[in-house]
Amino acid sequence: MAAALLEASFSHPLFSSNTHSSHNVLRLQKFPVKPTFLHFHTASNTTSSRPASTADAPPPPPLPENPNDSPVDAPDRTKDRRKVVRLAWEKLVRWSRSWRSKAKTDVLERTNKVVVLGGGSFGTAMAAHVADRKAQLEVHMLVRDPHICQSINETHCNWKYFPEHKLPENVIATTDAKGALLGADYCLHAVPVQFSSSFLEGITEYVDPGLPFISLSKGLELNTLRMMSQIIPQALRNPRQPFIALSGPSFALELMNKLPTAMVVASKDKKLANAAQQLLATSHLRISTSSDVTGVEIAGALKNVLAIAAGIVEGMNLGNNSMAALVSQGCSEIRWLATKMGAKPATITGLSGTGDIMLTCFVNLSRNRTVGVRLGSGEKLDDILSSMNQVLEIFLYSLVRTLVVNVVTDGFIF
């Protein structure tokens, strides 16, 4: 009976051999439209479940003489298929790398001049960083202090912030706004937030409407609570001025020393963010992209308040437990406030949020933390501010209180 069933199954049109192969590999065919009847063969007689007038089924195909000539070749076919897929994937990866390298090269080739507004520590560090990207690239620093301008042009160093670091030869300092901005491809804005509006209003006539601004400044403007993404277009009287925010855990000193650093650029224009990434990214500076401009700016501004509070805890010797409690609660409140203002929660836990908070709250190089430590040790605020060369966002505490009140009263919470 088993032999009869086997014979019937091989003769059934549901199965057929592969005519394109030397092996009799069975392939599944479509079911027939009309039902067919099986034949049962025995040694003595043959019976059929269909009418006697119907012809007998054709004999089954011969079995292969060589046991190796069987469907065992399926694994070999799988290996061949995997090889083809692997080769195609490797080709795609090579093309992708080539395309990305070409894109990066194109951005550098098209960029001939970059202007940096401001001669502070971070502006100087970024000017040196961009100048190292291409020897033929002109990097003009627009500064107010003529002594810093003279120091950079004659000795190739910023005597006020980096007296021991040599700047690249293609970094040029100037006090002439028209000459600095003429023909610039990108503008790195490193002027402190509190002075940005008045500074930009004084150079509006020299700014090209399509000049991309990469903001290095972190903070909120006093009284107005405006962010740099609002200050720059309004001060330049151009709502469509291209804007990119650069933020993340980064000390200017370590950037000057070319230590590994990671930052994020944020812009509502994806192509603009990618261009800024390709302009700034190097082997020691990793640049990520984001479309959440609000989240990147708010996190970079509010972390200064938390850093001052962390410094006060350190100055008062309140211990590690209170420090951990303060920072964790501060992160939670910053995330709450930022999301109410339209930021994405993932941004607050990224480089511009948690990353920057960790750096400014726990490292002594942070000027905001240093002020907090001195306040906690009993020094007066006026004495601390008068002894510092850098602008401090010490008044952000009152601004944050005002910001929270505005968020609540405007109904964002509900």
C-alpha positions, -999 to +999 in steps of 0.1 A: +000+000+000+028+024+009+045+017-025+012+023-043+007+057-025+043+067-033+038+058-069+006+077-071+020+107-055+050+109-079+027+105-108+003+132-096+004+165-114+008+182-080+045+173-082+069+176-112+106+174-117+128+205-124+134+204-161+162+230-158+184+209-136+203+176-139+188+164-107+152+153-103+143+178-078+106+179-069+088+212-072+054+220-058+029+229-086-005+246-084-035+224-075-054+211-105-088+227-113-106+193-115-102+167-088-082+136-098-084+101-085-056+080-070-046+045-083-039+017-059-016-010-072-010-044-056+009-075-067-022-093-080-046-067-093-050-030-099-080-010-087-090+025-095-112+050-078-120+066-112-139+052-142-123+023-160-122+042-193-097+066-180-061+058-189-036+047-163-013+073-148+022+076-163+050+058-146+069+077-119+102+094-128+133+073-122+151+078-089+187+091-092+213+065-093+238+086-073+225+092-037+243+125-037+222+138-067+193+148-045+177+178-029+207+179-006+221+206-029+197+231-012+223+242+014+247+249-014+221+271-031+216+289+002+253+295+005+254+309-031+224+332-023+241+345+008+273+351-011+254+372-037+236+392-009+269+398+009+287+410-022+258+433-030+258+447+005+295+453+004+291+472-029+264+493-014+285+501+017+314+511-005+292+533-026+277+549+006+311+556+021+323+571-012+292+593-015+296+606+021+333+613+016+325+632-016+297+652+002+321+662+029+348+671+004+323+692-015+313+712+016+350+720+023+357+727-013+328+752-015+338+769+018+364+795+013+357+819+042+343+815+077+338+845+100+337+841+138+319+868+158+336+873+192+370+868+206+362+848+237+375+814+248+350+793+229+350+815+198+388+813+197+388+775+201+362+771+173+381+794+150+412+773+155+393+741+149+377+753+117+410+767+104+426+733+108+400+718+084+416+733+053+448+753+050+433+775+022+403+783+043+402+819+056+389+823+092+382+859+102+376+867+139+356+898+144+366+911+178+361+944+197+393+945+217+421+959+196+447+943+218+433+908+212+432+916+175+469+926+175+479+896+196+462+872+172+476+888+140+512+893+153+518+864+177+490+840+165+476+835+200+448+850+221+468+864+250+437+868+272+423+833+270+449+810+254+483+826+258+501+793+255+482+780+224+493+789+189+465+795+164+467+784+128+483+808+103+449+811+084+432+827+115+429+864+110+415+889+136+399+922+126+377+949+141+362+958+107+328+942+104+323+949+067+356+933+057+351+903+080+316+895+067+322+902+030+321+869+011+317+847+041+302+813+036+294+806+073+292+827+104+300+813+139+283+835+165+302+834+198+291+867+213+276+864+248+238+862+247+232+894+267+252+915+241+241+896+210+211+917+201+230+951+202+260+936+185+240+921+156+220+953+151+253+972+145+264+949+117+230+942+100+239+961+068+269+938+062+252+905+067+241+886+036+204+874+039+215+838+031+245+836+054+241+806+077+246+815+114+260+787+136+253+799+172+279+789+198+262+811+225+242+794+253+217+812+275+185+833+276+183+871+271+176+891+302+140+905+305+129+890+271+138+854+278+146+851+241+168+823+227+195+828+201+172+813+174+149+842+181+175+869+188+195+865+155+166+867+130+150+896+149+182+916+153+191+911+116+155+919+106+154+887+085+130+860+097+145+836+072+181+840+082+196+804+082+202+793+118+220+764+134+225+758+171+257+741+183+257+727+218+269+698+239+295+690+266+326+709+254+352+729+272+372+753+250+405+743+266+400+706+257+388+716+222+420+735+217+440+705+229+421+684+203+408+660+229+378+637+219+346+657+220+310+651+209+285+679+202+252+683+183+240+708+157+203+715+155+184+732+127+149+730+113+165+726+078+179+691+076+203+700+047+216+729+067+223+707+097+241+682+076+262+709+060+272+722+094+280+687+105+303+681+075+320+715+081+328+709+118+332+671+122+368+658+125+385+628+140+385+643+175+351+662+172+320+641+166+290+661+154+254+647+156+224+664+140+190+672+154+159+691+143+149+700+179+163+736+180+142+744+211+153+714+231+190+720+223+189+757+232+168+754+264+189+725+278+221+745+271+207+776+289+192+760+319+221+738+328+240+769+339+216+774+368+220+738+379+258+741+376+258+771+400+237+752+425+260+722+423+289+745+430+272+758+461+266+723+474+303+716+468+314+749+485+292+742+516+306+706+518+271+691+519+283+657+506+279+635+476+244+624+485+230+659+483+249+665+451+234+635+434+199+645+447+203+680+434+215+671+400+189+644+394+161+666+405+174+694+384+176+672+353+140+662+359+128+698+362+147+709+331+131+681+312+097+690+324+101+727+316+117+721+282+090+696+271+063+722+281+080+746+258+079+722+229+112+703+232+115+666+227+123+645+258+150+626+240+169+658+233+171+666+270+186+632+277+212+637+249+244+655+245+229+690+247+210+681+279+223+654+302+258+655+286+263+692+292+247+690+326+272+663+338+301+683+325+292+716+340+280+702+374+309+679+382+340+694+365+360+722+380+367+738+346+331+750+346+330+787+353+294+785+366+303+757+390+333+777+401+311+806+410+288+784+430+318+769+449+330+804+458+295+815+468+291+784+490+325+792+506+313+826+517+326+850+490+304+879+478+290+878+443+303+912+433+339+902+442+335+869+423+322+886+391+348+913+392+376+888+393+364+868+363+372+876+327+342+857+313+305+866+311+285+845+336+248+836+334+245+842+372+211+860+368+194+831+351+179+820+384+154+849+384+148+843+347+140+807+352+115+816+379+099+840+354+099+814+327+082+788+349+055+813+358+049+822+322+047+785+312+021+779+340+000+810+333+000+805+296-017+772+301+010+749+287+007+726+317-030+720+313 
